[in-house]
Amino acid sequence: MPVVRFRFSRSQTVSEIIYEENETYADLLLRCGLIPDTVLIFAGNRSLPEDASVGEGEVTIEETASRG
């Protein structure tokens, strides 16, 4: 199964997530306990929409809202 790495900028942690081919970044964010509308997703310098199909590699997750 394919794997994507989420690099969380706020916590400076990396998680490897196994995904199905039809899943979106929103699906994986929800699995991580994050609300997709509260983050930005970047592949390098390019912003990705939350409803984009997941691809192998690494993306950076920037949280834009406090969870407190």
C-alpha positions as CSV (number, residue, x, y, z in Angstrom):
1,M,0.0,0.0,0.0
2,P,1.2,3.5,-0.7
3,V,2.5,5.8,2.1
4,V,2.5,9.6,2.4
5,R,4.5,11.5,5.1
6,F,2.8,14.4,6.9
7,R,5.2,16.9,8.3
8,F,3.4,18.9,10.9
9,S,5.0,22.4,11.2
10,R,3.6,23.3,14.5
11,S,4.6,20.2,16.4
12,Q,7.7,19.6,14.3
13,T,6.7,15.9,13.9
14,V,6.4,13.6,10.9
15,S,3.8,10.8,10.5
16,E,3.7,8.2,7.9
17,I,0.2,7.3,6.8
18,I,-0.9,4.4,4.6
19,Y,-3.7,5.4,2.2
20,E,-6.0,3.9,-0.4
21,E,-5.8,5.2,-3.9
22,N,-9.2,6.9,-3.8
23,E,-8.5,8.9,-0.6
24,T,-8.1,12.6,-0.4
25,Y,-6.0,14.7,1.9
26,A,-9.2,15.7,3.8
27,D,-9.8,11.9,4.5
28,L,-6.3,11.5,6.0
29,L,-6.5,14.8,8.0
30,L,-9.7,13.6,9.6
31,R,-8.0,10.3,10.4
32,C,-5.3,12.3,12.2
33,G,-7.9,14.2,14.2
34,L,-7.6,17.4,12.3
35,I,-10.5,19.4,10.7
36,P,-9.4,20.0,7.1
37,D,-10.7,23.6,7.1
38,T,-8.1,24.5,9.8
39,V,-5.0,23.6,7.9
40,L,-3.0,24.4,4.7
41,I,-1.3,21.6,2.8
42,F,1.9,22.2,0.9
43,A,4.0,20.0,-1.4
44,G,7.2,21.9,-1.6
45,N,6.2,25.5,-2.3
46,R,2.9,24.5,-3.9
47,S,-0.4,24.6,-2.0
48,L,-2.7,21.6,-2.4
49,P,-6.5,21.6,-2.1
50,E,-7.8,19.3,0.7
51,D,-10.0,17.4,-1.8
52,A,-7.0,16.5,-4.0
53,S,-6.1,12.8,-4.3
54,V,-3.2,11.8,-2.1
55,G,0.1,11.1,-3.7
56,E,3.2,9.4,-2.4
57,G,5.9,11.6,-0.9
58,E,5.9,14.3,1.8
59,V,3.6,17.2,2.4
60,T,3.7,19.9,5.1
61,I,0.7,20.6,7.2
62,E,0.4,24.1,8.5
63,E,-2.2,24.6,11.1
64,T,-4.0,27.9,10.7
65,A,-6.3,27.8,13.8
66,S,-5.8,27.1,17.5
67,R,-7.2,23.9,18.8
68,G,-7.5,25.4,22.3
